[in-house]
Amino acid sequence: NLTKNKEHVLVRARNIDYNLVGVQGASYDNISASNTNLQ
């Protein structure tokens, strides 16, 4: 559960960063890449 929460927070933080920049397509690519690395 702690690991899942940590990943969820990281994903949300990345989403917020990319939404501010306005590059949503890139954010999804990076989230899947980082999730693969975390696992």
TIDREN-871694 format. One line per field, with one value per residue: chain; x, y, z of N, C-alpha, C in turn. Coordinates in steps of 0.05 Angstrom, whole numbers, plus 5000, padded with zeros to 4 digits. Layout:
<rs>
loza [A, ...] .
n.u [X, ...] .
n.v [Y, ...] .
n.w [Z, ...] .
ca.u [X, ...] .
ca.v [Y, ...] .
ca.w [Z, ...] .
c.u [X, ...] .
c.v [Y, ...] .
c.w [Z, ...] .
</rs>
This chain:
<rs>
loza [A, A, A, A, A, A, A, A, A, A, A, A, A, A, A, A, A, A, A, A, A, A, A, A, A, A, A, A, A, A, A, A, A, A, A, A, A, A, A] .
n.u [5017, 5038, 5077, 5045, 5016, 5058, 5075, 5028, 5026, 5072, 5057, 5014, 5039, 5073, 5034, 5011, 5055, 5063, 5013, 5014, 5055, 5031, 5035, 5006, 5006, 5060, 5065, 5037, 5067, 5115, 5098, 5083, 5133, 5162, 5132, 5143, 5197, 5196, 5172] .
n.v [4976, 5025, 5032, 5035, 5082, 5119, 5117, 5135, 5188, 5208, 5203, 5238, 5286, 5291, 5295, 5344, 5379, 5373, 5389, 5443, 5459, 5446, 5401, 5348, 5298, 5282, 5275, 5229, 5190, 5193, 5179, 5125, 5104, 5117, 5088, 5036, 5034, 5040, 4994] .
n.w [5000, 5016, 4977, 4931, 4943, 4943, 4889, 4866, 4884, 4860, 4807, 4805, 4817, 4773, 4733, 4747, 4739, 4683, 4664, 4677, 4644, 4597, 4565, 4553, 4526, 4528, 4582, 4594, 4568, 4597, 4648, 4642, 4630, 4677, 4714, 4698, 4710, 4766, 4782] .
ca.u [5000, 5056, 5090, 5025, 5011, 5081, 5074, 5005, 5034, 5091, 5043, 4998, 5058, 5081, 5011, 5008, 5077, 5058, 4990, 5023, 5070, 5012, 5043, 4993, 5015, 5086, 5063, 5028, 5090, 5134, 5086, 5085, 5161, 5170, 5119, 5158, 5223, 5191, 5167] .
ca.v [5000, 5049, 5035, 5045, 5110, 5134, 5119, 5152, 5215, 5216, 5206, 5262, 5308, 5294, 5305, 5373, 5392, 5374, 5405, 5471, 5465, 5442, 5379, 5324, 5273, 5274, 5267, 5201, 5173, 5193, 5165, 5096, 5098, 5117, 5066, 5012, 5035, 5037, 4965] .
ca.w [5000, 5017, 4951, 4912, 4949, 4934, 4860, 4859, 4890, 4840, 4782, 4807, 4816, 4745, 4718, 4753, 4725, 4654, 4658, 4678, 4619, 4576, 4547, 4565, 4513, 4538, 4610, 4595, 4560, 4619, 4671, 4638, 4632, 4705, 4728, 4691, 4725, 4794, 4787] .
c.u [5017, 5068, 5069, 5019, 5033, 5080, 5051, 5012, 5053, 5076, 5026, 5016, 5067, 5058, 5008, 5029, 5070, 5034, 4997, 5038, 5052, 5019, 5032, 5002, 5041, 5084, 5055, 5051, 5109, 5123, 5088, 5114, 5170, 5157, 5134, 5184, 5218, 5186, 5191] .
c.v [5025, 5053, 5046, 5074, 5128, 5138, 5137, 5181, 5225, 5221, 5232, 5287, 5313, 5305, 5335, 5389, 5395, 5389, 5435, 5478, 5462, 5420, 5353, 5298, 5263, 5264, 5238, 5182, 5171, 5178, 5135, 5088, 5097, 5095, 5040, 5011, 5030, 5008, 4949] .
c.w [5000, 4990, 4931, 4918, 4939, 4904, 4852, 4863, 4868, 4813, 4783, 4805, 4787, 4728, 4722, 4738, 4696, 4647, 4659, 4653, 4595, 4556, 4559, 4552, 4524, 4567, 4612, 4588, 4584, 4643, 4666, 4640, 4661, 4721, 4723, 4707, 4754, 4800, 4780] .
</rs>
